[in-house]
Amino acid sequence: MASSQPDSLVAFGGSLNLEDALAVALDAAKAGCAVLARGRSRLARVRTTTKSPGDITTELDARSEAAIFARIRQAYPDHARLGEESGDSTGDSGASPFRWIVDPLDGTVNYVHGIPYYAVSVALEVNGVAVLGVVADPGRREFFTAVRGQGAFCNGRPVHVARRTRMDEAVVGTVVPPPKWPGMEGYLEQFCAVARCAAGMRRGGAAALDLAYVAAGRLDGFFVVSLKRWDLSAGALLVREAGGAVADIDGHPDPLHANRLAAANSTLLPALLERLRSR
């Protein structure tokens, strides 16, 4: 896809070369992947902590995030940061329009069980809008990248969303909420509403990678109701840049408003939303 956007972005408080920033994001994601790769040889000894039923973290989540942010801070010390493990922090100079959003290990449960479906997710937002994203799949050595207005890629090759337009032909991914999540009954109704008319349902266990698969045309659609911005920011940009669409399930103009979103190509998405809103 040809770019109509400048290589540099100017925002209140600073400017940024997007090509350079993408290189930093990719390098940072690879640093996180390296931490996870080393940890796979000693999974039985990895310390885990249960944050809530069905939601765990490991010492490697924190180490991966530290490695990622070390690369980012070296290049952009004044940028703000939001990480799943460390929370929200400002840059060295205080408030900044630039904020890096990081999930250092999306799919932790898969990882600790030896299931090779997990990812590292890195996004850069400017005034709350994602301008670049990287979703790295260490197991398959696939690196999905996108810069706003410049298309989506996997290992440097362009990707595009699938072109199926009917729900009965569509394979739809989702993330099942933790068992004690208060909205579980409503989610199960939505799941059934989609499953009754879709060609198939898939529960991979890593939302960032699910969204990358929508961008690459491997999944036709995806929906989620219970995650956080770090799970979704990079993947949502990938879908858009691959020619797809992302929407808030409840109709809010910002798809990441409540992290309840659906993604598909622009023709299939309305049908998916109709099923999600019908329960």
Backbone as a ProteinNet text record, in pm:
[ID]
protein_1_A
[PRIMARY]
MASSQPDSLVAFGGSLNLEDALAVALDAAKAGCAVLARGRSRLARVRTTTKSPGDITTELDARSEAAIFARIRQAYPDHARLGEESGDSTGDSGASPFRWIVDPLDGTVNYVHGIPYYAVSVALEVNGVAVLGVVADPGRREFFTAVRGQGAFCNGRPVHVARRTRMDEAVVGTVVPPPKWPGMEGYLEQFCAVARCAAGMRRGGAAALDLAYVAAGRLDGFFVVSLKRWDLSAGALLVREAGGAVADIDGHPDPLHANRLAAANSTLLPALLERLRSR
[TERTIARY]
85.3	0	88.5	65.7	145.9	109.6	209.4	187.6	154.7	51.4	20.3	56.3	122.6	156.8	304	339.8	481.1	556	688.7	771.2	789.9	769.9	785.3	650.7	630.9	506.8	536.7	459.9	477.7	356.3	379.5	272.3	311.5	212.6	241	341.2	456	556.5	671	668.6	781.9	750	852.5	836.5	900.4	866.4	910	922.3	1032.9	1047.6	988.8	881.4	809.8	891.2	971.8	1055.3	1155	1215.2	1308.1	1235	1116.1	1040.1	998.1	961.4	925.8	1046.3	1163	1284.3	1310.7	1287.9	1304.7	1202.2	1076.7	971.3	1002.6	1050.6	1083.5	1201.2	1301.4	1416.7	1374.4	1286.1	1238	1158	1070.4	992	1082.8	1186.6	1280.4	1355.7	1384.1	1448.2	1357	1227.4	1131.9	1122.3	1120.8	1115.3	1235.9	1352.2	1473.7	1462.7	1404.4	1382.8	1291.8	1183.5	1088.4	1150	1232.1	1297	1389.2	1462.9	1551.1	1470.6	1355.6	1274.1	1208.3	1189.2	1119.8	1195.5	1327.1	1405.9	1394.1	1329.4	1317.9	1178.1	1077.3	940.5	899.5	947.4	907.6	954.4	1055.3	1110.7	1068.2	989.3	946	843.4	866	773.3	650.2	533.4	408.4	331.4	253	167.4	27.1	-72.1	-210.9	-266.4	-297.6	-355.2	-503.6	-571.3	-711.6	-734	-844.3	-866.5	-860.4	-773.5	-759.3	-665.7	-606.8	-517.9	-389	-280.4	-153.8	-45.7	59.9	178.5	300.3	411.2	533.5	648	758.4	877.3	926	895.8	941.9	861	734	658	733.1	774.4	843.9	979.3	1052.3	1183.7	1170.4	1072	1048.7	1013.8	924.5	886.4	1005.7	1089.6	1207.9	1300.8	1319	1405.2	1347.2	1216	1149.3	1163	1130	1134	1277	1373.5	1513.1	1550.5	1507.5	1535.7	1462.7	1336.9	1257	1309.8	1342.3	1394.2	1526.6	1608.3	1736.4	1716.1	1615.4	1589.3	1501.8	1404.1	1305.1	1282.7	1378.3	1365.6	1251	1206.3	1101.2	960.6	948.6	816.8	754.7	622.8	550.4	540.1	507.8	503.3	386.4	323.1	219.3	248.4	277.4	306.2	215.6	187.3	100.3	158.5	289.5	351.8	383.6	430.3	478.3	376.3	267.3	166.2	203.6	146.8	163	277.2	360.7	469.1	496.4	540.2	574.3	718.9	756	894.5	978.7	1105.4	1198.3	1164.6	1094.6	1062.4	917	848.7	710.2	613.2	500	393.2	442.4	395.3	434.9	316.4	301	194.6	224.2	350.7	391.9	388.6	318.2	311.3	323.6	418	439.9	353.5	281.4	189.8	246.5	274.7	347.3	278	258.9	226.3	346	423.3	548.5	530.4	412.2	381.3	230.3	175.1	31.3	8.2	-65.6	-83.5	1.8	7.7	92.9	53.4	-75.7	-120	-69.7	-81.4	-27.1	122.6	193.3	339.3	381	321.7	364.7	321.7	223.5	181.9	253.7	346.7	419.8	341.8	235.1	154.7	211.5	257.7	329.6	237.1	150.7	63.5	64	161.2	175.5	253	256	314.5	367.8	450.1	493.6	428	367.3	295.6	351.9	386.1	440.4	367.6	311.2	245.4	293	288.6	313.8	189.1	137.6	22.1	65.1	2.9	24	-110.2	-117.2	-243	-355	-322	-421.1	-452.3	-386.6	-412	-288.2	-304.7	-191.1	-136.2	-4.5	60.2	153.8	191.2	267.2	246.6	264.3	247.4	329.7	373.3	445	382.6	347.4	308	404.8	482.1	586.4	545.7	554.1	524.6	657.2	713.4	845.4	848.6	739.4	738.4	750.4	685.2	688	783.9	848	939.2	870	749.2	673	662.5	689.6	684.7	587.7	471.1	368.4	391.5	395.7	425.8	328.7	305.2	220.7	258.5	255.6	265.5	139.9	79.6	-46.4	-33.7	-122.2	-124	-28.4	43.8	145.9	126.7	13.6	-12.7	37.4	8	47.9	133.1	225.7	324.1	352.5	392.4	444.1	581	683	821.6	852.6	798.6	827.6	738.4	650	560.2	420.6	355.4	223.3	121.5	33.1	-78.2	-208.5	-317.6	-449	-553.1	-657.4	-765.6	-832.8	-899.2	-973	-1090.8	-1138.8	-1246.5	-1382.4	-1393.8	-1522.8	-1622.6	-1744.3	-1844.4	-1964.4	-1969	-2084.4	-2041.6	-2126.2	-2094.7	-2084.5	-2164	-2158.8	-2033.2	-1949.5	-1820	-1704	-1734.7	-1631.3	-1584.6	-1453.4	-1393.6	-1362	-1417.1	-1411.2	-1333.8	-1238.3	-1161.6	-1219.5	-1187.5	-1233	-1140.3	-1152.3	-1081.8	-1187.2	-1182.7	-1277.2	-1232.4	-1321.2	-1282.3	-1246.1	-1178.3	-1150.3	-1279.9	-1276.3	-1400.2	-1482.1	-1417.6	-1490.4	-1527.4	-1503.1	-1534.5	-1684.6	-1726.7	-1868.9	-1959.8	-1904.3	-1988.3	-1987.6	-1947.8	-1931	-2060	-2172.1	-2297.6	-2331.5	-2313.3	-2339.3	-2244.4	-2116.7	-2020.3	-2061.2	-2101.4	-2138.6	-2258.9	-2350.7	-2463.2	-2413.8	-2318.8	-2262	-2186.2	-2109.7	-2036.1	-2132.2	-2239.3	-2335.5	-2403.7	-2434	-2499.2	-2411.2	-2280.2	-2187.3	-2165.5	-2146.4	-2115.8	-2228	-2352	-2465	-2467.1	-2398.9	-2405.5	-2269.3	-2160.8	-2027	-1986	-1885.8	-1831.6	-1751.9	-1696.2	-1619.4	-1572	-1541.3	-1490.4	-1351.7	-1264.9	-1130.3	-1097.4	-1039.2	-997.4	-847.6	-766.9	-622.8	-558.8	-606.5	-551.7	-452.9	-440.1	-351.4	-415.2	-479.1	-558.4	-475.6	-354.6	-270.8	-241.6	-214.6	-186.8	-313.9	-427.4	-555.2	-580.3	-558	-579	-479.9	-356.4	-259.3	-305.8	-369.8	-421.7	-539.8	-620.2	-724.7	-659.6	-557.2	-487	-428.5	-381.2	-317.6	-417	-546.4	-646.9	-659.5	-598.3	-605.9	-732.9	-773.9	-905.6	-989	-1118.6	-1207.1	-1256.4	-1270.5	-1318.6	-1269.6	-1294	-1247.8	-1331	-1357.5	-1420.1	-1369.9	-1373.5	-1325.4	-1404.1	-1422.2	-1503.6	-1435.5	-1315	-1265.3	-1116.3	-1052.6	-907.7	-868.2	-739.4	-684.2	-622.3	-589.2	-534.7	-406.3	-320.8	-194.2	-215.4	-330	-360.3	-400.6	-451	-526.6	-472.2	-394.7	-359.2	-283.5	-176.7	-97.9	-179.4	-251.5	-329.1	-440.6	-507.7	-614.8	-560.6	-442.6	-381.7	-345.8	-293.9	-262.1	-384.2	-498.1	-620	-658.8	-658.2	-694.8	-599.9	-471	-373.1	-373.9	-432.3	-446.9	-577.7	-646.4	-770.1	-895.2	-883.4	-998.4	-1055.7	-1147.6	-1215.7	-1226.6	-1225.3	-1235.7	-1342.5	-1427.8	-1536	-1560.8	-1604.8	-1650.2	-1782	-1794.4	-1914.2	-2038.7	-2025.7	-2141.7	-2167	-2088.7	-2115.3	-2039.2	-1948.9	-1869.4	-1777.1	-1756.7	-1671.7	-1526.1	-1476.9	-1339.8	-1341.9	-1288.7	-1293.3	-1222.6	-1125.4	-1053.9	-1110.1	-1226	-1288.2	-1303.5	-1359.8	-1380.8	-1316.4	-1233.7	-1165.3	-1263.4	-1380.9	-1481.3	-1494.6	-1419.8	-1415.1	-1434.7	-1467.9	-1479	-1398.9	-1345.9	-1262.9	-1293	-1290.6	-1313.4	-1291.5	-1319.7	-1321.8	-1446.2	-1450.3	-1556.2	-1693.7	-1700.7	-1829.6	-1879.4	-1790.6	-1829.5	-1854.2	-1785.4	-1794.7	-1937.2	-2019.6	-2156.2	-2236	-2215.8	-2286.9	-2240	-2109.7	-2056.9	-2110.5	-2111.7	-2164.7	-2313.5	-2386.8	-2530.1	-2552.2	-2472.5	-2485.9	-2444.8	-2339.5	-2291.9	-2390.9	-2465	-2560.5	-2700.2	-2719.4	-2853.5	-2891.4	-2792.1	-2822.5	-2898.9
-119.4	0	123.7	212.3	334.2	426.3	494	583.9	723.4	781.7	922.7	1004.8	940.3	1005.1	1044.3	1151.5	1187.6	1086.9	1076.3	987.4	1041	1172	1233.6	1283	1273.3	1314.3	1426	1533.8	1646.5	1652.7	1656.2	1667.9	1772.8	1821	1919.2	1858.8	1919.1	1869.8	1796.7	1782.2	1715.2	1663.4	1608.9	1549.3	1411.8	1331	1192.5	1143.4	1075.6	1006.8	867	837.7	712.3	591.2	606	494.1	456	556.8	530.3	469.5	521.1	471.2	326.3	289.8	151	59.5	104.7	24.9	3.7	107	94.5	-3.2	8.3	-81	-225.8	-249.7	-385.9	-440.6	-357.5	-399.2	-428.5	-344.9	-365.5	-494.7	-520.1	-643.5	-765.6	-758.3	-870.6	-892.2	-784	-797.9	-872.6	-840.2	-913.1	-1059.2	-1085.4	-1223.6	-1304	-1240.9	-1310.3	-1354.8	-1269.7	-1307.1	-1429	-1427.6	-1538.6	-1666.3	-1654.2	-1772.3	-1839	-1757.9	-1815.3	-1883.6	-1828.5	-1884.9	-2016.6	-2044.6	-2167.6	-2292.5	-2282	-2399.7	-2434.1	-2346.5	-2372.4	-2337.5	-2371.4	-2335.6	-2393.8	-2512	-2575.7	-2495.8	-2411	-2334.3	-2187.6	-2148.8	-2009.6	-1978.7	-1871.3	-1830.9	-1764.3	-1807.6	-1749.1	-1690.2	-1588	-1523	-1513.6	-1553.4	-1544.5	-1407.8	-1326.3	-1194	-1206	-1298	-1330	-1465.1	-1535	-1665.4	-1656.8	-1737.5	-1736.6	-1630.8	-1549.2	-1440.7	-1449.8	-1491	-1508.2	-1422.2	-1400.5	-1334	-1413.8	-1394.8	-1466.1	-1367.2	-1415.7	-1331.9	-1291	-1372.4	-1342.2	-1230.1	-1214.2	-1097.7	-970.5	-962.4	-842.5	-825.3	-934.8	-924.5	-884	-940.5	-902.7	-754.9	-708.3	-567.6	-477.3	-515.9	-435	-425.5	-536	-535.2	-447.3	-453.3	-372.2	-224	-186.6	-44.8	8.6	-77.7	-31.9	17.4	-56	-14.2	116.2	124.8	242.8	365.6	351.3	464.8	514.7	423.2	463.5	554.9	525.1	605.2	726.4	710.1	815.4	833.3	890.2	902.4	992.4	1082.1	1175.7	1122.6	1006.9	952.7	885.1	892.5	822.4	674.1	594.3	450	391.3	288.7	211.6	64.4	-7.6	-150.1	-230.8	-353.8	-438.1	-461.1	-473.6	-504.4	-379.7	-273.9	-155.9	-43.9	-53.2	51.1	172	287.1	410.9	492.9	550	636.3	744.4	859.6	969.5	955.8	1033.6	1037.5	1120.5	1130.9	1202.9	1351	1405.5	1548.7	1576.2	1475.8	1495.9	1454.1	1524.2	1487	1490.7	1394	1384.4	1337.2	1385.3	1333.8	1193.4	1150.6	1019.2	919.3	807	705	565.8	488.4	351.3	257	167.7	73.6	-66.8	-137.7	-264.5	-376.4	-488.7	-614.5	-706.7	-733.8	-807.9	-957.2	-1008.9	-1150.2	-1165.1	-1155.8	-1174.6	-1323	-1386.3	-1530.7	-1602.1	-1544.4	-1601	-1744.3	-1772.2	-1908.1	-2007	-1970.8	-2056.9	-2079.5	-1971.3	-1978.4	-2075.9	-2063.5	-2148.2	-2293.4	-2317.5	-2454.5	-2511.3	-2436.2	-2485.1	-2482	-2403.7	-2390.9	-2275	-2299.1	-2194.3	-2093.6	-2030.8	-1925.8	-1811.6	-1724.7	-1608.4	-1503.3	-1381.5	-1272.7	-1162.9	-1078.6	-951.8	-841.7	-746	-638.6	-502.9	-421.9	-287.3	-190.4	-85.1	18.4	155.1	250	390.2	469.8	538.6	625.6	771.2	855.9	1000.2	1063.5	1126.7	1183.3	1079.6	956	849.8	775	807.7	741.9	662.7	534.4	450.3	492.5	510.6	547	437.6	345.6	229.2	115.5	-6	-122.3	-239.5	-320.5	-444.6	-554.6	-665.5	-786.5	-895.9	-945.2	-1043.4	-1180.3	-1279.9	-1418.8	-1494.1	-1512	-1574.7	-1717.7	-1792.8	-1933	-1954.2	-1869	-1881.6	-1782.9	-1702.2	-1599.2	-1509.6	-1471.7	-1379.5	-1245.2	-1139.7	-1004.8	-922.6	-894.2	-815.8	-669	-584.2	-442.5	-354.9	-236.8	-139.5	0.8	92.3	235.4	297.7	388	448.3	508.2	464.6	514.6	446.4	342.7	279.1	129.1	73.7	-67.7	-154.2	-283.8	-382.2	-489.6	-545.1	-637.4	-750.6	-864.1	-975.1	-1010.8	-992.7	-1013.8	-939.2	-817.2	-730.5	-748.9	-848	-871.6	-819.2	-751.8	-695.5	-804	-771.6	-860.4	-783.9	-859.2	-798.8	-886.1	-822.3	-897.9	-988.4	-1093.3	-1183.8	-1111	-1165.8	-1100.1	-1169.1	-1265.6	-1331.9	-1232.2	-1237.8	-1138.5	-1198.9	-1331.6	-1397.5	-1463.2	-1449.4	-1508.5	-1660	-1724.1	-1869.9	-1920.8	-1829.8	-1866.7	-1823.5	-1751.8	-1684.3	-1767.9	-1769.6	-1823.9	-1705.4	-1707.3	-1592.3	-1629	-1545.9	-1565	-1485.3	-1527.4	-1456	-1487.6	-1410.1	-1436.5	-1459.2	-1574.6	-1605.7	-1533.7	-1457.9	-1385.3	-1480.8	-1428.9	-1510.8	-1562.8	-1678.9	-1742.5	-1659.4	-1573.7	-1493	-1355	-1330.3	-1199.3	-1173.3	-1056	-1033.1	-1034.6	-1011.9	-1011.8	-1142.8	-1252.9	-1380.1	-1429.2	-1417.2	-1467.3	-1393.9	-1262.5	-1185.7	-1223.5	-1246.2	-1288.4	-1421.9	-1517.4	-1648.7	-1639	-1548.1	-1526.4	-1472	-1378.6	-1325.1	-1433.3	-1513.4	-1622.4	-1714.7	-1753.7	-1844.7	-1779.7	-1649.9	-1580.3	-1581.7	-1565.9	-1569.7	-1713.1	-1805.2	-1944.1	-2009.2	-1968.7	-2029.7	-1997.4	-1889.3	-1851.1	-1848.7	-1869	-1865.3	-2003.3	-2004.7	-2132.1	-2201.9	-2124.2	-2182.8	-2077.3	-2120.1	-2031.3	-2078.3	-1983.5	-2015.3	-1933.3	-2001.4	-1934.1	-1957.6	-1864.3	-1882.5	-1855.7	-1754.4	-1722.1	-1607.6	-1536.1	-1418.7	-1318.1	-1216.8	-1124	-1049.2	-1006.8	-933.7	-1018.6	-1147	-1236.7	-1268	-1280.2	-1297.9	-1182.7	-1060.3	-944.1	-943.5	-984	-996	-1098.6	-1205.5	-1307.3	-1254.2	-1167.5	-1101.3	-1016	-940.5	-856.1	-938.1	-1058.6	-1143.8	-1230.9	-1220	-1298.5	-1441	-1474.6	-1610.8	-1631.8	-1530.1	-1524.8	-1423.2	-1452.3	-1358	-1247.9	-1279.6	-1181.3	-1213.9	-1121	-1135.6	-1044.7	-1090	-999.3	-1029.8	-928.1	-939.8	-842.8	-879.3	-794.4	-758.8	-810.5	-797.8	-768.2	-714.1	-696.4	-551	-521.9	-389.8	-330.9	-204.3	-133.9	-198.2	-246.3	-305.3	-435	-500.9	-620.9	-588.7	-467.6	-440.6	-330.6	-237.7	-118.3	-151.3	-230.2	-264.1	-347.7	-447.3	-535.2	-463.7	-370.6	-295.5	-212.4	-152.2	-76.8	-169.5	-287.1	-383.2	-413.3	-437.5	-469.3	-354	-233.1	-117.3	-101.3	-113.6	-93.6	-207.9	-321.8	-433.8	-425.9	-313.1	-293.5	-331.2	-364.1	-403.5	-289.8	-325.7	-226.5	-279.5	-186.8	-218.7	-128.7	-184.8	-104.7	-145.2	-49.3	-76.2	-152.4	-261	-344	-265.5	-171.4	-97.2	31.8	59	173.1	299.1	296.4	415.7	446.1	573.3	605	562.6	548.1	502.8	353	269.2	123.9	77.5	155.2	117.1	185.5	248.3	321.6	233.1	113.7	22	-113	-121.3	-245.5	-359.6	-322.8	-419.8	-398.6	-474.9	-444.1	-567.2	-540	-642.5	-596.2	-691.3	-659.9	-758.4	-707.9	-790.5	-701	-752.2	-660.3	-573.1	-465.7	-365.3	-416.5	-522.6	-580	-678.6	-759.3	-860.2	-800.4	-692.7	-637.7	-602.6	-537.5	-508	-633.2	-741.9	-866.1	-923.8	-915	-962.2	-877.7	-746.9	-658.7	-683.9	-711.8	-739.9	-860.6	-964.8	-1082.8	-1052	-974.3	-942.4	-855.5	-773.8	-683.1	-742.3	-863.7	-921.7	-996.4	-1029.4	-1113.7	-1033.6
0	0	0	-92.3	-98.6	15.9	66.7	180.1	132.5	195	171.8	293.9	391.4	516.3	516	586	596	681.1	656.9	737.1	877.8	895	1026.2	1075.8	1205.5	1267.6	1365.3	1358.7	1449.3	1540.9	1670	1767.8	1868.8	1942.3	2046	2143.9	2155.4	2247.7	2180.8	2047.3	1984.4	1846.6	1779.1	1647.5	1649	1547.5	1546.8	1404.2	1373.2	1246.2	1262.6	1189.2	1208.5	1165.3	1061.9	1018.2	1127.2	1188.7	1298.7	1418.1	1447.4	1562.1	1541.4	1418.4	1391.2	1411.5	1369.4	1389.9	1538.6	1619.4	1764.4	1821	1776.1	1824.7	1790.8	1670.2	1628.6	1708.9	1730.2	1810.5	1953.9	2008	2144.5	2155.4	2057.2	2058.3	2051.3	1969.8	1959.6	2090.7	2162.7	2293.8	2390.5	2386.8	2469.3	2429.3	2298.7	2249.3	2296.5	2300.2	2343.3	2488.9	2572.5	2712.4	2721	2644.5	2647.9	2592.5	2489.3	2432	2533.6	2608.1	2710.7	2820.8	2852.2	2958.9	2923.7	2796.2	2756.9	2798.7	2814.7	2851.5	2999.5	3076.6	3220.7	3271.2	3192.9	3229.1	3363.7	3395.7	3521.4	3642.2	3623	3735.5	3734.3	3634.9	3625.2	3733.8	3807.7	3913.5	3853.2	3897.3	3849.7	3966.5	3936.6	4035.4	3978	4055.1	4011.3	4049.8	3948.7	3974.7	4006.2	3938	3960.8	3894.3	3925.1	3862.6	3709.6	3650.2	3505.2	3451.8	3539.5	3496.5	3577.5	3511.7	3581.4	3517.8	3594.4	3542.4	3587.8	3520.1	3555.1	3569.8	3625.9	3634.8	3496.6	3394.4	3259.5	3195.5	3236.3	3190.4	3227.3	3353	3400.8	3332.6	3313.9	3249.6	3102.8	3035.3	2895.9	2885.8	2974.4	2970.8	2999.8	3094.5	3126	3005.6	2934.4	2816.1	2705.8	2689.2	2586.7	2618.1	2741.2	2776.4	2783.4	2809.9	2808.3	2669.6	2565.8	2428.4	2395.7	2438.7	2406.9	2480.3	2608.8	2685.8	2629.8	2581	2523.8	2403.8	2322.6	2202.6	2231.5	2321.7	2346.1	2496.4	2566.4	2712.1	2756.7	2669.7	2708.5	2680.9	2618.1	2586.4	2708.4	2718.7	2824.4	2790.3	2891.9	2873.5	2951.9	2893.7	2962	2937.9	3045.8	3034.8	3124.5	3084.4	3165.2	3304.1	3313	3441.6	3523.4	3458.6	3531.9	3541	3465.6	3469.5	3386.4	3422.6	3346	3404	3316.5	3363.6	3261.1	3308.9	3219.4	3174.1	3073.1	3030	3124.5	3092.7	3179.9	3191.6	3091.7	3092.6	3128.5	3184.8	3223.7	3115.1	3107	3014.3	2870.1	2790.4	2650.3	2568	2444.3	2358	2307.6	2319.8	2271.2	2386.8	2366.3	2471.4	2409.5	2462.1	2417.4	2500.2	2431.8	2495.6	2475.8	2584.6	2574.1	2651.9	2584.1	2651	2628.6	2733.3	2715.1	2692.4	2726.7	2703.6	2698.9	2580.7	2562.1	2536.4	2626	2618.8	2721.8	2842.1	2947	2981.5	2988.9	3022.2	2917.3	2789.7	2684.6	2704.9	2732.1	2745.7	2855.4	2973.3	3084.8	3065.8	2978.6	2948.5	2826.2	2770.9	2655.3	2526.1	2520.3	2398.3	2316.8	2195.8	2120.4	2052.5	2131.1	2078.3	2179.1	2165.1	2252.4	2174.7	2226	2147.6	2237.8	2178.1	2236.1	2154.2	2221.4	2152.2	2192.6	2092.8	2115.6	2023.4	2080	2000.1	2046.5	1956.5	1991	1958.9	2059.3	2040.9	2053.7	1974.4	1982.4	2015.4	2131.3	2179.6	2176.2	2213.7	2225.3	2098.3	1988.4	1859.7	1819.3	1789.6	1751.9	1616.3	1609.1	1482.9	1433.1	1519.3	1473.7	1572.2	1521.6	1606.7	1557.9	1653	1624.9	1710.1	1647.1	1719.1	1676.8	1772.4	1743.8	1795.7	1709.5	1744	1751.4	1871.7	1881.9	1830.6	1853.2	1814.7	1665.1	1587.4	1441.4	1376.2	1458	1408.4	1305.2	1339	1254.5	1325.8	1251.7	1306.8	1222.9	1281.6	1214.8	1248.5	1147.4	1169.2	1091.6	1145.1	1075.5	1118.7	1023.8	1049.2	990.8	1065.1	1022.5	882.5	792.5	656.2	561.4	609	525.5	507.8	550.9	531.1	644.6	634.7	735.5	669.4	746.8	690.8	788.9	735	814.5	759.1	841.5	797.8	668.3	659.2	545.9	425.4	427.7	314	346.3	251.8	279.4	314.3	407	441.3	424.9	408	387.9	455.7	505.9	568.5	465.9	515	427.3	363.3	253.8	179.2	194.8	282	301.9	359.6	311	349.5	421.7	431.9	495	624.8	726.5	855.6	847.4	761.5	754.6	684.4	635.2	577.8	667.9	773.8	852.9	971.7	992.1	1114	1205	1325.2	1415.3	1541.7	1576.2	1698.3	1814	1934.7	2053.4	2169.9	2274.6	2399.9	2507.3	2570.9	2677.9	2804.8	2868.8	2990.6	3104.3	3207.2	3325.8	3386.8	3452.9	3499.8	3597.3	3676	3774	3720.2	3591.9	3536.1	3547.4	3597.1	3625.5	3503.3	3384.4	3264.7	3189.1	3255.3	3185.5	3120	3187.1	3129.7	3000	3000.8	2879.4	2767.3	2802.9	2700.3	2639	2722	2670.1	2576.4	2605.3	2514.1	2380.3	2385.9	2262	2185.5	2256.1	2192.1	2118.1	2184	2121.5	2001.6	2012.5	1901.2	1777	1796.2	1682.9	1636.5	1730.9	1695.8	1616.4	1642.7	1572.1	1423.4	1383.3	1241.8	1173.4	1248.6	1189.4	1138.3	1050	1002.6	1111.5	1203.2	1311.9	1408.2	1531	1634	1675.8	1707.8	1752.1	1876.8	1976.1	2099	2113.5	2060.8	2061.4	2195.2	2266.1	2397.3	2398.5	2285.7	2279.2	2184.5	2239.5	2158.8	2055.9	2092.9	1997.8	1875	1897.4	1785.8	1707.7	1776.8	1707.1	1610	1656.1	1569.2	1453.1	1479	1369.9	1267.5	1314.6	1223.4	1142.3	1200.8	1121.2	1013.3	1050.5	953.5	839.5	870.4	769.5	693.9	726	656.2	704.5	816.8	869.7	951.3	1023.3	1086.4	1010.3	997.1	927.4	1019.4	1146.3	1241.9	1381.3	1472.9	1611	1698.5	1823.1	1919.4	2059.4	2143.6	2280.9	2367.6	2495	2582.6	2714.3	2741.1	2878.6	2891.4	2789	2795.5	2817.9	2801.1	2828.6	2702.8	2711.1	2595.3	2544.1	2635.5	2591.4	2513.2	2532.8	2455.3	2312.1	2287.7	2166.3	2077	2129.6	2053	1925.1	1934.3	1815.4	1717.8	1769.1	1681.8	1609.2	1677.4	1612	1496.4	1515	1405.1	1289.3	1318.6	1213	1127.5	1192	1117.4	1025.9	1078.9	996.8	878.5	903.8	797.5	696.3	733.5	640.3	562.8	572	497.5	572.1	700.4	779.3	861	948.7	1031.3	1173.9	1267.7	1410.2	1469.3	1555.7	1613.5	1757.4	1837.2	1972.7	1964.3	2038	2030.6	2068	2161.4	2209.7	2133.5	2029.2	1943.1	1975.2	2072.1	2102	1984.6	1950.9	1834.8	1850	1973.3	1996.1	2024.8	1933.8	1955.2	2082	2130.5	2251.5	2375.7	2361.5	2472	2595	2576.1	2687.7	2661.5	2557.1	2520.5	2494.4	2443.2	2397.5	2246.8	2170.2	2027.9	1941.3	1816.2	1712.9	1592.8	1517.2	1401.1	1288.9	1166	1046.6	926.4	806.1	692.4	702.2	626.9	644.5	604.3	523.6	485	589.1	643.6	741.9	879.8	913.7	1049	1090.4	1006.5	1049.8	1085.6	1011.9	1043.1	1176.2	1202.5	1330.2	1444.9	1428.1	1532.4	1556.3	1450.8	1465.5	1555.9	1536.9	1621.5	1766.2	1783.1	1917.9	1994	1921.9	1985.6	1996	1943	1937.3	2063.4	2144.7	2260.7	2366.8
[MASK]
+++++++++++++++++++++++++++++++++++++++++++++++++++++++++++++++++++++++++++++++++++++++++++++++++++++++++++++++++++++++++++++++++++++++++++++++++++++++++++++++++++++++++++++++++++++++++++++++++++++++++++++++++++++++++++++++++++++++++++++++++++++++++++++++++++++++++++++++++++++++

